[in-house]
Amino acid sequence: MSQTVFYIKVVHSFLFFLIGISTVYVFVTAALDLVNTLTWWALGIVIVELIALLLNNWRCPLTDLAEQQGAEVGSVADLFLPAWLSDRLFVIFGILFTVTCLLLAWRLWA
């Protein structure tokens, strides 16, 4: 693996965890009615990722970049998760994000 691919994967790994933690954080704060400023920042992080995916046909731009630089597989989810879970991340986080948005809306209107 080239040094460039290594650095791309390090950044990609950091963002992978940041977005995952942000999604869970927003869900927990909405579920427990503890919405605060950090909740909105975390939601913003998730929305930025969602926009990046939408603009790139549901594929992370960093995955494409790593593969363009010679990585056999540009994704990083498979580095940390079993293949069966990695293959279902979009579905799992899509459902979690939808439920989170509904919870947030309910908290705001309740």
C-alpha positions in Angstrom: 0.0 0.0 0.0 1.4 3.4 -1.0 1.9 6.1 1.6 -0.8 8.2 -0.1 -3.4 5.4 0.2 -2.3 4.9 3.8 -3.0 8.5 4.6 -6.3 8.5 2.7 -7.4 5.4 4.7 -6.3 7.1 8.0 -8.5 10.1 7.2 -11.3 7.9 6.0 -11.1 5.8 9.2 -11.3 8.9 11.3 -14.3 10.2 9.4 -16.0 6.8 9.5 -15.8 6.8 13.3 -16.7 10.5 13.6 -19.9 10.0 11.5 -20.8 6.8 13.2 -20.4 8.3 16.7 -22.2 11.4 15.6 -25.2 9.4 14.3 -25.4 7.4 17.5 -25.0 10.6 19.6 -27.8 12.4 17.9 -30.0 9.3 18.3 -29.3 8.9 22.0 -29.8 12.6 22.8 -33.0 12.7 20.9 -34.3 9.5 22.5 -33.4 10.7 26.0 -34.7 14.3 25.3 -31.2 15.7 26.0 -30.9 17.7 22.7 -28.2 20.3 23.0 -25.8 22.3 20.9 -23.5 19.3 20.3 -26.5 17.3 19.0 -26.9 19.9 16.2 -23.2 19.8 15.4 -23.3 16.1 15.2 -26.4 16.2 13.0 -24.6 18.6 10.8 -21.7 16.2 10.4 -24.1 13.4 9.4 -25.9 15.6 6.9 -22.6 16.7 5.3 -21.8 13.0 4.8 -25.3 12.3 3.5 -24.9 15.1 0.9 -21.4 13.8 -0.1 -22.9 10.3 -0.6 -25.9 11.7 -2.6 -23.6 13.6 -4.9 -21.4 10.6 -5.5 -24.1 7.9 -6.3 -24.1 6.5 -2.7 -20.4 5.9 -2.6 -18.0 7.7 -0.4 -15.7 10.0 -2.4 -12.7 8.9 -0.2 -13.3 5.3 -1.3 -13.0 6.4 -4.9 -9.9 8.5 -4.1 -8.2 5.6 -2.4 -8.9 3.3 -5.3 -7.7 5.8 -7.8 -4.4 6.0 -5.9 -4.0 2.2 -6.2 -5.9 0.7 -3.2 -7.4 -2.7 -4.0 -10.4 -1.7 -1.8 -10.9 1.9 -0.9 -13.5 1.3 1.8 -12.5 1.3 5.4 -15.6 -0.2 7.1 -14.3 -3.7 6.3 -11.1 -3.0 8.3 -13.1 -2.6 11.5 -16.3 -4.6 10.9 -17.2 -8.1 9.8 -18.1 -8.3 6.1 -21.8 -9.1 6.8 -22.1 -5.9 8.8 -19.9 -3.8 6.6 -22.1 -4.7 3.6 -25.2 -3.5 5.4 -23.9 -0.2 6.9 -25.9 2.0 4.6 -29.2 0.2 5.4 -28.5 0.1 9.2 -27.4 3.8 9.4 -30.2 4.8 7.0 -32.8 3.3 9.3 -31.0 4.8 12.4 -30.8 8.2 10.7 -34.5 8.1 9.7 -35.6 7.1 13.2 -33.3 9.8 14.7 -34.8 12.5 12.5 -38.3 11.4 13.5 -37.3 11.5 17.2 -35.8 15.0 16.8 -38.9 16.3 15.0 -41.1 14.8 17.8 -38.9 16.4 20.5 -39.1 19.8 18.8 -42.8 19.7 18.3 -43.7 18.1 21.7 
